[in-house]
Amino acid sequence: MLTGQKIAKLRTEANLTQEQLAEKLYVTRELVSKWETGKRNPNYKMILKIAEMFNVDAEDIFNLNDILLEELSEYIPDEYNEKTDDLSAVLNIFLATLNKRD
């Protein structure tokens, strides 16, 4: 489950609307919607606020795998065709952007 889906699940389990959650976090309802649909991710400071509000660990909302998948998705072209394009080339381009430790 991705970050936005986790936020939406926590929100609905707490019987909150997007508007109510937005008010508690001092953000707009539109921003909450973007988080929940995966169009944007909250920054880590906001993740901590959300985790505190719902009494869960921040890692329960946002984990390193989510970050890696998000970064990787930025390097796969929108017009990527798995039948004709070489995924290994796309992955190598992504990996070249990381330092050796990462």
Secondary structure, 3 states (H helix, E strand, C coil): CCHHHHHHHHHHHCCCCHHHHHHHHCCCHHHHHHHHHCCCCCCHHHHHHHHHHHCCCHHHHCCHHHHHHHHHHCCCCCCCCCCCCCHHHHHHHHHHCCCCCC
